[in-house]
Amino acid sequence: MPENQTKTISITQDSSSVSWRDWFSLTKPEITFLVLISSLAGFVLASENGIDGWLLLWTLIGITLSSAGGCALNHYLEWELDALMKRTAYRPIPGGRISPQKAKWFGLTLVIVGVGLLCPLTNPLTGVLAAATVALYIFVYTPMKRKSNWNTLVGTLPGALPVLGGWTAATGSVDPGGWALFGVLLCWQMPHFYSLAWMYKKDYEKGGFVMLTVTDPDGASTAFQMVAYSIGMVVFSVLPVFLGLSSWIYLVGALLLGGWFMVPVLKFFLSRSVLHAREVLKASVMYIPLLLLAIIVDRLLA
């Protein structure tokens, strides 16, 4: 952003106009909620002998805080680019309501507190995974968005680590069941983010982000990858049954959810329309909470 624009934002920033909603929006609540749900899914599936309530509480608090902090740091690093895009121009930093430095310290504080809680109150492995999630998100994925369209695939790594963190919090180790859930989250993110990137590809291009949807104007590669990763998601989702972690109840639920999710993905594959991209996005937001529900129902009835 030109220097005079940066100065205008700095001068017009008025702390008295900042509401709690601005600070809350820095945490990217939609993403943080899905992180909380995925870590809960990992913890519940790993808890074969019953759930330790206090351990679960500290796990969710620690992982949620560290994720929220990473999101705030992402706002801090990308605020100048956000100012160029219509979809993000009114976010707290480019909108002039919170200064970049305050957002940076807000994010760092949340990360430090989150990881600081996880290490002693769950186990060090879970704390390390939370720290690695933030590091990958901030130092690898964020700068890569302006350099290579592989950024979405790389970004699935920090996006999938919280479910593994939920698993390790309950078990203290990394096991095949945790990797199965990691695979679900990794594959799920591709149609989720590609659908969003297709809907706002002009904005991403304007902001200088090298998304696949920008470098793939006819959407052929985007649509193919969305189908391929959705199939991978379904395959990974049924692995807990074959690992002896879940029963046929969960298997039926996972297959039904997978089939339901594939419908809008296949519609997008055939049309490559914004309308069907939006349907994929809506289905993806609902998929992880519903898969968690299938895990919980299976635990209660099996």
C-alpha positions as CSV (number, residue, x, y, z in Angstrom):
1,M,0.0,0.0,0.0
2,P,1.3,3.5,-0.8
3,E,2.9,5.3,2.2
4,N,0.3,8.0,2.3
5,Q,-2.5,5.4,2.7
6,T,-0.6,3.8,5.6
7,K,-0.3,7.1,7.3
8,T,-4.0,7.9,6.9
9,I,-5.0,4.7,8.6
10,S,-2.5,5.3,11.4
11,I,-3.7,8.9,12.0
12,T,-7.4,8.1,11.8
13,Q,-7.2,5.1,14.1
14,D,-9.3,5.9,17.1
15,S,-9.2,3.5,20.1
16,S,-12.5,4.9,21.4
17,S,-14.3,3.5,18.4
18,V,-13.0,0.0,18.9
19,S,-15.6,-2.5,20.1
20,W,-15.1,-6.0,21.5
21,R,-16.4,-7.2,18.1
22,D,-13.3,-5.8,16.4
23,W,-11.0,-7.7,18.8
24,F,-13.1,-10.8,18.4
25,S,-13.0,-10.5,14.6
26,L,-9.2,-10.6,14.7
27,T,-9.4,-14.1,15.9
28,K,-11.3,-15.2,12.8
29,P,-14.1,-16.8,14.8
30,E,-15.3,-19.0,12.0
31,I,-11.9,-20.6,11.6
32,T,-11.3,-20.7,15.4
33,F,-14.7,-22.4,15.9
34,L,-13.8,-25.1,13.4
35,V,-10.4,-25.6,15.1
36,L,-12.2,-26.0,18.4
37,I,-14.6,-28.6,16.9
38,S,-11.9,-30.5,15.2
39,S,-9.7,-30.7,18.3
40,L,-12.8,-31.8,20.2
41,A,-13.4,-34.6,17.6
42,G,-9.8,-35.8,18.0
43,F,-10.1,-35.8,21.8
44,V,-13.4,-37.7,21.8
45,L,-12.4,-40.3,19.3
46,A,-9.2,-40.9,21.3
47,S,-10.9,-41.2,24.6
48,E,-11.9,-44.9,24.4
49,N,-12.1,-45.3,28.2
50,G,-14.2,-42.2,28.9
51,I,-13.6,-38.5,28.7
52,D,-11.5,-36.6,31.3
53,G,-13.5,-33.4,31.6
54,W,-10.8,-31.2,33.1
55,L,-8.2,-32.4,30.5
56,L,-10.7,-31.7,27.7
57,L,-11.4,-28.2,29.1
58,W,-7.8,-27.2,29.2
59,T,-7.2,-28.8,25.8
60,L,-10.0,-26.8,24.2
61,I,-9.0,-23.5,25.9
62,G,-5.3,-23.9,25.0
63,I,-5.8,-24.9,21.4
64,T,-8.5,-22.3,20.8
65,L,-6.4,-19.5,22.3
66,S,-3.3,-20.4,20.2
67,S,-5.4,-20.7,17.1
68,A,-7.1,-17.3,17.7
69,G,-3.7,-15.7,18.3
70,G,-2.4,-17.1,15.0
71,C,-5.4,-15.7,13.2
72,A,-4.7,-12.2,14.8
73,L,-1.1,-12.4,13.7
74,N,-2.3,-13.2,10.2
75,H,-4.5,-10.1,10.3
76,Y,-1.4,-8.1,11.3
77,L,0.8,-9.5,8.5
78,E,-1.7,-9.1,5.7
79,W,-3.5,-5.9,6.7
80,E,-2.1,-3.9,3.8
81,L,-3.2,-6.5,1.3
82,D,-6.6,-6.8,3.0
83,A,-7.0,-3.0,2.4
84,L,-6.9,-3.7,-1.4
85,M,-9.7,-6.2,-1.4
86,K,-13.4,-5.3,-1.1
87,R,-14.2,-8.4,1.0
88,T,-11.6,-7.5,3.7
89,A,-11.1,-3.8,3.4
90,Y,-13.3,-3.1,6.5
91,R,-11.5,-5.5,8.8
92,P,-10.3,-3.8,12.1
93,I,-6.8,-3.0,11.0
94,P,-7.3,-1.7,7.4
95,G,-10.6,-0.1,8.6
96,G,-8.5,2.0,11.0
97,R,-10.1,0.8,14.2
98,I,-7.1,-1.2,15.6
99,S,-3.5,-0.4,15.0
100,P,-1.2,-3.1,13.5
101,Q,1.0,-3.0,16.6
102,K,-1.9,-3.6,19.0
103,A,-3.1,-6.5,16.8
104,K,0.4,-8.0,16.8
105,W,0.7,-8.0,20.6
106,F,-2.9,-9.2,21.0
107,G,-2.0,-12.2,18.8
108,L,1.3,-12.9,20.4
109,T,-0.3,-12.8,23.9
110,L,-3.0,-15.3,22.9
111,V,-0.5,-17.7,21.4
112,I,1.8,-17.5,24.4
113,V,-1.1,-18.1,26.9
114,G,-2.5,-20.9,24.8
115,V,0.7,-22.8,24.4
116,G,1.6,-22.0,28.0
117,L,-1.5,-23.7,29.2
118,L,-1.2,-26.7,27.0
119,C,2.3,-27.7,28.0
120,P,1.7,-28.2,31.7
121,L,-2.0,-28.9,31.8
122,T,-2.3,-31.4,28.9
123,N,1.2,-32.5,27.8
124,P,4.2,-31.0,26.1
125,L,3.5,-32.8,22.8
126,T,0.2,-31.0,22.4
127,G,1.8,-27.7,23.2
128,V,4.4,-28.3,20.6
129,L,1.8,-29.2,18.0
130,A,-0.1,-25.9,18.8
131,A,3.1,-23.9,18.5
132,A,3.9,-25.7,15.2
133,T,0.4,-24.9,13.9
134,V,0.9,-21.2,14.5
135,A,4.5,-21.2,13.0
136,L,3.4,-23.0,9.8
137,Y,0.4,-20.7,9.5
138,I,2.4,-17.4,10.0
139,F,5.9,-18.2,8.6
140,V,5.1,-20.6,5.8
141,Y,1.5,-20.4,4.6
142,T,0.9,-16.7,4.9
143,P,3.9,-15.5,2.8
144,M,3.4,-18.4,0.4
145,K,0.0,-17.1,-0.6
146,R,1.8,-14.4,-2.6
147,K,4.3,-16.7,-4.2
148,S,2.8,-20.0,-5.3
149,N,-0.6,-21.6,-5.9
150,W,0.5,-24.5,-3.8
151,N,-0.2,-22.4,-0.8
152,T,-3.7,-23.9,-0.2
153,L,-2.2,-27.4,0.1
154,V,0.6,-26.2,2.4
155,G,-2.0,-24.4,4.4
156,T,-3.9,-27.6,5.1
157,L,-1.0,-28.7,7.4
158,P,-1.6,-26.0,10.1
159,G,-5.3,-26.4,9.5
160,A,-5.3,-30.2,10.2
161,L,-2.9,-30.2,13.2
162,P,-5.5,-29.1,15.8
163,V,-7.4,-32.4,15.4
164,L,-4.1,-34.2,16.0
165,G,-3.6,-32.0,19.0
166,G,-6.9,-33.1,20.4
167,W,-5.9,-36.7,19.9
168,T,-2.5,-36.2,21.6
169,A,-4.0,-34.3,24.5
170,A,-6.1,-37.4,25.3
171,T,-3.4,-40.1,24.6
172,G,-0.1,-38.4,25.0
173,S,1.0,-40.0,21.7
174,V,0.5,-39.8,17.9
175,D,-1.3,-42.9,16.7
176,P,-3.0,-44.1,13.5
177,G,-6.4,-42.9,14.6
178,G,-5.0,-39.4,15.0
179,W,-3.5,-39.5,11.6
180,A,-6.8,-40.7,10.1
181,L,-8.5,-37.6,11.5
182,F,-5.6,-35.5,10.3
183,G,-6.2,-36.9,6.8
184,V,-9.9,-36.0,7.0
185,L,-9.1,-32.4,7.9
186,L,-6.4,-32.1,5.3
187,C,-8.6,-33.2,2.5
188,W,-11.6,-31.4,3.7
189,Q,-9.8,-28.0,3.6
190,M,-9.1,-28.2,-0.1
191,P,-12.8,-28.0,-1.4
192,H,-13.6,-25.7,1.5
193,F,-10.9,-23.1,0.6
194,Y,-11.1,-23.6,-3.2
195,S,-14.8,-22.8,-3.1
196,L,-14.1,-19.6,-1.2
197,A,-11.2,-18.7,-3.5
198,W,-13.5,-19.3,-6.6
199,M,-16.2,-17.0,-5.2
200,Y,-13.6,-14.2,-4.5
201,K,-11.0,-14.9,-7.2
202,K,-11.1,-11.3,-8.5
203,D,-10.5,-10.0,-5.0
204,Y,-7.6,-12.4,-4.5
205,E,-6.1,-11.3,-7.8
206,K,-6.4,-7.7,-6.8
207,G,-4.8,-8.4,-3.4
208,G,-1.8,-10.1,-5.1
209,F,-2.6,-13.6,-3.8
210,V,-1.4,-16.4,-6.1
211,M,-4.4,-18.7,-5.5
212,L,-5.1,-21.6,-7.9
213,T,-8.4,-20.0,-8.8
214,V,-6.4,-17.0,-10.1
215,T,-3.9,-19.0,-12.2
216,D,-6.7,-21.5,-13.3
217,P,-9.2,-19.1,-15.0
218,D,-11.4,-21.8,-16.5
219,G,-11.5,-23.7,-13.2
220,A,-10.7,-27.1,-14.7
221,S,-7.9,-27.9,-12.2
222,T,-9.8,-26.4,-9.3
223,A,-12.9,-28.5,-9.9
224,F,-10.9,-31.7,-10.4
225,Q,-8.9,-31.2,-7.2
226,M,-12.1,-30.4,-5.3
227,V,-13.5,-33.8,-6.3
228,A,-10.3,-35.7,-5.7
229,Y,-9.8,-34.3,-2.2
230,S,-13.4,-34.8,-1.3
231,I,-13.1,-38.5,-2.2
232,G,-9.9,-38.6,-0.1
233,M,-11.8,-37.0,2.8
234,V,-14.5,-39.7,2.7
235,V,-11.9,-42.5,2.6
236,F,-10.0,-41.1,5.6
237,S,-13.3,-40.6,7.5
238,V,-14.1,-44.3,7.5
239,L,-10.6,-45.4,8.6
240,P,-11.5,-45.2,12.3
241,V,-13.9,-48.1,11.8
242,F,-11.2,-50.3,10.3
243,L,-8.8,-49.2,13.1
244,G,-11.3,-50.5,15.7
245,L,-12.1,-47.1,17.1
246,S,-15.7,-46.8,15.9
247,S,-18.6,-49.0,15.1
248,W,-21.0,-49.4,12.2
249,I,-23.1,-46.5,13.6
250,Y,-20.2,-44.1,12.9
251,L,-19.5,-45.8,9.5
252,V,-23.1,-45.2,8.4
253,G,-22.9,-41.6,9.5
254,A,-19.6,-40.9,7.9
255,L,-20.7,-42.4,4.6
256,L,-24.0,-40.5,4.6
257,L,-22.1,-37.2,5.3
258,G,-19.6,-38.0,2.6
259,G,-22.2,-38.6,0.0
260,W,-24.1,-35.5,1.1
261,F,-20.9,-33.4,0.8
262,M,-20.1,-34.8,-2.7
263,V,-23.4,-33.6,-4.2
264,P,-22.5,-29.8,-4.3
265,V,-18.8,-30.7,-5.1
266,L,-20.0,-32.6,-8.2
267,K,-22.4,-29.8,-9.1
268,F,-19.4,-27.4,-9.1
269,F,-17.3,-29.8,-11.1
270,L,-20.0,-29.7,-13.9
271,S,-20.9,-26.0,-13.7
272,R,-17.9,-24.2,-12.1
273,S,-20.4,-21.5,-11.0
274,V,-20.2,-19.2,-8.1
275,L,-23.6,-20.5,-7.0
276,H,-22.4,-24.1,-6.6
277,A,-19.1,-22.9,-5.1
278,R,-21.2,-21.2,-2.4
279,E,-23.1,-24.5,-1.9
280,V,-19.8,-26.3,-1.4
281,L,-18.7,-23.7,1.1
282,K,-21.9,-24.0,3.1
283,A,-21.7,-27.8,3.1
284,S,-18.0,-27.7,4.2
285,V,-18.8,-25.5,7.2
286,M,-21.4,-27.9,8.4
287,Y,-19.4,-31.1,7.6
288,I,-16.9,-31.0,10.5
289,P,-19.5,-30.4,13.3
290,L,-21.7,-33.1,11.8
291,L,-18.8,-35.6,11.7
292,L,-18.1,-34.7,15.4
293,L,-21.8,-35.5,16.1
294,A,-21.4,-38.9,14.4
295,I,-18.4,-39.6,16.6
296,I,-20.3,-38.6,19.8
297,V,-23.4,-40.6,18.9
298,D,-21.2,-43.6,18.1
299,R,-19.5,-43.3,21.5
300,L,-22.9,-43.1,23.3
301,L,-24.7,-45.9,21.5
302,A,-22.0,-48.4,20.5
